[in-house]
């Protein structure tokens, strides 16, 4: 599975490679401005698909449906822990099959 620390960067790289028109539009921007524009475009893409940005990131980088499911579960488990909820309670609240 792809390490958590690498996921966002890999997802943004994958996203921008799939949108060469954005690279052309941003060619005259500073590096910092390009990075911001890529992030905004990525967030807009996620919203247009009805996803959270983290969900789109996982979809772009997962190498298999099983890996995608494992990474999603991992994120949900982290959220449950942060909310101090039991896994079962969190799954019930969010309609997630255990």
C-alpha positions in Angstrom: 0.0 0.0 0.0 1.2 3.5 -0.7 2.5 5.3 2.4 0.2 8.0 3.8 2.9 10.6 3.6 3.2 10.2 -0.2 -0.5 10.0 -1.1 -1.4 13.6 -1.6 1.7 14.5 -3.7 1.2 11.4 -5.8 -2.5 12.1 -6.4 -1.8 15.7 -7.4 1.0 14.5 -9.8 -1.4 12.0 -11.3 -4.2 14.5 -11.6 -2.1 17.2 -13.4 -0.6 14.6 -15.8 -4.2 13.8 -16.8 -4.9 17.5 -17.5 -2.1 18.8 -19.8 -4.3 21.8 -20.6 -3.9 23.1 -17.1 -0.1 22.9 -17.4 -0.3 25.0 -20.5 -2.6 27.6 -18.9 -0.3 27.9 -15.9 3.1 28.0 -17.7 3.7 31.7 -16.9 2.8 31.4 -13.2 5.3 31.2 -10.4 5.9 27.7 -8.9 3.9 28.6 -5.8 1.0 30.0 -7.9 1.0 26.8 -10.1 0.8 24.6 -7.0 -2.1 26.6 -5.7 -3.9 26.5 -9.0 -3.4 22.7 -9.2 -4.8 22.3 -5.7 -7.9 24.4 -6.6 -8.4 22.5 -9.8 -8.1 19.2 -8.0 -10.6 20.3 -5.3 -13.0 21.5 -8.1 -12.7 18.1 -9.8 -13.5 16.2 -6.6 -16.5 18.4 -6.0 -17.7 17.9 -9.5 -17.6 14.2 -8.9 -19.4 14.5 -5.6 -16.3 13.4 -3.6 -14.2 14.9 -0.9 -10.6 15.7 -2.1 -9.2 12.9 0.0 -11.5 10.4 -1.7 -10.5 11.6 -5.2 -6.8 11.3 -4.1 -7.3 7.7 -3.1 -9.2 6.9 -6.3 -6.3 8.3 -8.4 -3.5 6.5 -6.7 -5.1 3.1 -5.8 -3.6 0.3 -7.8 -6.6 -2.0 -7.2 -10.1 -1.9 -5.9 -8.8 -3.8 -2.8 -6.1 -1.2 -2.2 -8.7 1.6 -2.5 -11.0 -0.1 0.0 -8.1 -0.6 2.4 -7.0 3.0 2.2 -10.6 4.3 2.6 -11.0 2.0 5.7 -7.7 3.3 7.1 -8.9 7.0 6.7 -12.2 6.2 8.3 -10.6 4.4 11.2 -8.4 7.4 11.8 -11.4 9.7 11.8 -13.2 7.4 14.2 -10.3 7.5 16.6 -10.0 11.3 16.3 -13.7 11.6 17.2 -13.2 9.1 20.1 -15.9 6.8 18.6 -15.8 3.1 18.6 -15.4 1.6 15.1 -18.8 0.0 15.2 -20.5 3.3 16.3 -18.7 5.2 13.6 -19.6 2.7 10.9 -23.2 2.7 12.0 -23.3 6.5 12.0 -21.7 6.7 8.5 -23.5 3.7 7.0 -20.3 1.8 6.5 -20.4 -2.0 6.3 -18.2 -3.5 8.9 
